[in-house]
Structures are given as C-alpha cells and as structure tokens.
Amino acid sequence: MQWAARGKSASDTACILGIKSRTVAFPLDNARNKLGVRTKKPGRSAFSLLTS
C-alpha cells in the first residue's frame, strides 16, 4: 500500500517484487472497495492517509 500511496502502479510494484501485477492489484482493489473509493487516483490519497 505504501508504494501505491507514492504513485507506483500495480505493474511497477509487481516488477519490483517479482510477482504478477494481478497479485498486487487484487488486494489494492479490495482496500479501495472497503474505503469506498471508486477510482485509483482518490485511492492513492486514501492510502497515503493510512500509511502516514
């Protein structure tokens, strides 16, 4: 979530970790749903509030 809050895409994070992008995207999608955020851009703001 910290990398998402800093603006890294799921594919960037997956490349860094050596895993598939869907493995990164799935939990981020779940977190966005729980926070009530529909799009990725406001999701980054919500994540940054949670990680700071």
Secondary structure, 3 states (H helix, E strand, C coil): CHHHHCCCCHHHHHHHHCCCHHHHHHHHHHHHHHHCCCCHHHHHHHHHHHHC
